[in-house]
């Protein structure tokens, strides 16, 4: 494991010299004002996140799609007491029961396909909102989790493996590991605080 990590870090260092780092953008918000930042904040910070409970499986079934990922996500959170968009659709803002004003509702945002357990089935990083019904405001940032095939089907795991303020701009796969290119976003001030390059390692 140590030699593998050193090898991947070596590749990262090569990329950092070979490639310029453009400022990432998110399609839900305007570009942050870089003039408000100290120059140190433009340096890319490298870090490693270890994903647990990612194992090979005996799964046999349909490959992961956006619709299947959404179904698995909603079933997971509904089993834990959250609402889905179907629950919210039964009400309007004017007739929502007071007891449910602050009940959290899950809503899928995006899916980034990855092969974490190295078989023929796709896995993914899944982005989703957890907000009160009818909530609005651009400072609700999507949460992140992993969806992976298991012996019993696809499952949600590693919830909040990175902070919801970390905006994923792109990803790449190197030596059976995944690298996320992100930035830490201060939504209230519309400022990109720092760039991040996150190596995901499965365990």
N, C-alpha and C positions, 0 to 999 in steps of 0.2 A: 504493500500500500504506500509506504514512504517513497519508494523509487518511482512509483506511478505518479504521485503528487509532484515530486521534483521534476519529472519529465514534463508534466503539464504546465508547471510554473515556468519552465524554460521556454516552452512554446509561447506562453503569454508574453514573456519579456521580448521575444523576437517580434511578435505582433505589435507591441507597443512602440518599437523602433521603426518598424516597416510601415505602419499605418498611421495616418493622421486621425484625430478623434473629432469628428463632427459633433456639433451640439444636437443631441437627440430631441425629437419632437413627439408630442402625444396628440392624437387627433381630436382630443376633447378640450384642448386648452391652447391659448396663444403662447408664443415663444417667450420664455422668461427673459427679463431684462438683465443681461449679463453685466451691465455697467454698475449694478448695485453690489457686485461680488468682489471680494478680495481675490487677487490673482491665484492664491494658493488653492482656492476652491475649484479651479479648473483642472487640477491634477486628478488623474484617475486613481481611485482607491481600489486595490485588489483585496478580495476576501474570499473565504471558502465557506460553503454551507454544506453540511452533511445531511443528506436525506435518509431517514430511517424507514425500516419496514418495506424496502423495495427488494422483492425477491423474484426469482424465476417462478413461473406458474404453469399449471396444466390446463389453463383456460382454452376452451374451444368455443368459438362463437363469432358474432360479427365484429369486425374491426371498429375501432373508435371513430366516431364522426361527431360533428358539432351537436346534432340532435341527441345522440346517445350520451354524450358528455353532459348535456343539459338535463336529461332525464335522471342520470346518476346523481348529479349535483342536487337537484331538487328533492329527490327521494332521501338523500343523506340528511339534508337540513330539515326537511319536514319531519323526519323521524326524531329529530332533536328539538322539536317544538317551534320551528320557524315557519313563517308563511311563505308561499310561493306566489307568483303573479296570479295564478288561478284563484287563490284565496282572496287576494286584494280586489280582483275583478267583481266580486259579489257586492262590493260597497262603492259608494262615492265619498268624497271628502265630507259631505254634509250628513251622511248617515252612518259613518264609521263609529262603532261602539267606543265609548270613552276608554274602556279598559284595554282597547287595542291600539290606542294612539301611538304607543311606543313599542309595540310588538315589532320585531325585526323581520323583514321580508328579504329573501334571497333572490337575486336576479343575475343571470349570467351576463358576462361582459365580453369575454374573448377566450380563445383556446389556442395555445401554442403546442403543436405536436412534437413529441420527443419520444425516443425509445429508451426508457430507463432500464428495463430489465432484459434488454438485448434478445428479444424473440421476434417473431413475425408480426406481432400486434403492436399498434401504436399506443403510446401513453401520452400524457399531456400535462402542461402547466395550465391550469384553469383560473381565469380571473372572474370575480363576481362581486356584486355589491351586497352589502347587508345594511339596509336602511329601514326606517319606519315607513309604513304605508303612505303613499302619495308624497314622500319627501322629495324635495328638490333643492338644488344647490350644487355648484360645480366643485365644492370642496369635499364631497363624498368621494373618496378614492377606492378603487376596487381592491379587494382582498385577493390573496393568492393561495392556491393549494395544488397538490399533485393528484392526478387521476391515473391509476395504473391497473393493469389486468392482474387478477388473482385467480386462484383455483375456483372461486365462487362467482366470478364475473368482475366487472370493473368496480373500483372502489376509490373513495376520496381518502387521502392521507396527507400528512405533513401540512396541515392547515397553518397559515401564517408563517411559512418557512422564511419569508422575507417581509419586511414592514410594508404596510399598505401605502406609505408615502414613496416607496421605491417604484418608479415608473419603468417598465420594461420597454426598451426601445427595439432591441433585436436579440437574437441568440445564435450560437454556433455550437457545433459538436466537434470535439477533438478527443481522439483516443478513448472513445466510449464514455466521455464525460461531456457535460453541457456547460457552456459559458453564457451567462446573461450579461448584456450590456444595458445598464440602467442609469438613472439619475435620481437623486434624492430631491424631491420636489416640495417646496413650501408653498402650499396652495393659497393660503390666506394672503401672502405677499407676492404671489406669482413669481417666485424666484427658484431657480435651479441651484441647490446648495452645493452639490458635488456630483461628480460622475463616479459610477461604480462598475466594476467588472467582477462578477460573482461566479466562481467556479462551483458547480453542483456536483457532489460526489455521493454515490449511493452506498448504503451500508445495510 
